[in-house]
């Protein structure tokens, strides 16, 4: 039941954002009483904190599994991209992230601080991964990898706030960003790896329609 509630809360937040989701709705969707819900989660803030922990833990485990199975640093990143675009299409298309961090900071600062801790750990994890690319001579050795990692994740988190690009399909935006990033940090050897991977994976040749209802 715990996992079911977490999944329901995640889906509701994806669809409507944090503020409009109520504990009453979550209990009703789960088919339990509010009392039972509050026996597992002290309040909405507690539920959000556990939801974020679940999201980050799941993401970390998937990313680590992909990287462990992929010897090449750069291809590991592109395999993560492939996984996200194929398995989490609905999340890329969701607009919830535009207000998600703002609502967390304003209404649930404790949860926002916890989310920042998770992001900081991810920055360090990605920087460490890029060090492997330097050793493999596929990632340039003249880069501040902590900064590079931070810039990449900051760009991903900021995608939904850039109105000028929202006429394009979210999957195309995400794919173009990651591919451009990998090419930008690559050596000649790294570029050769990337181009071979691109030629073998159809997600990079997929055509997307422009989004016309952009404000």
Beta strands, then each sheet from edge to edge (+ up, - down):
end
